[in-house]
């Protein structure tokens, strides 16, 4: 399991390769990459600043991976989330999962992303021509997370 919160960019190909090299039992690697959009709710985004609570954030991400491992037969997982000030097209987050079969990998990846959006302690501030604003959690993210509740 790899969990990192960092300011620097990441190499998606390298990170995915790390999940499968030397593992002939891996049959599937599924990944999600989130990036900064240039528009949000009709506003042109100049920058997106992400803040976090060091230590607490990593622990939260580790818990999300552990929950996924307890639900699905996955072999390994990686979550990398960037913080700091980012611009449109910059990568924000990578969630990648390896397993013997695709169904487990797809489900675990989607679960981890849904929980990351709602449970991980990140704060986002957009800068637009109209000024800066902190972003609130979206109802659609909460709805996506609730479908995983047992």
ABEGO torsion letter per residue (X at the ends): XBBBBBABBBBAAAAAAAAABGBAABABBBBBBBBBBABBGGBBBABBBBBBBBGAAAAAAAAAAAAAAAABBBABBBBBBBBEBBBBGBBABBBBBBBABAAAAAAAAAAAAAAAAAABBBBBBBBBAAEBBBBBBBAAAAAAAAAABX
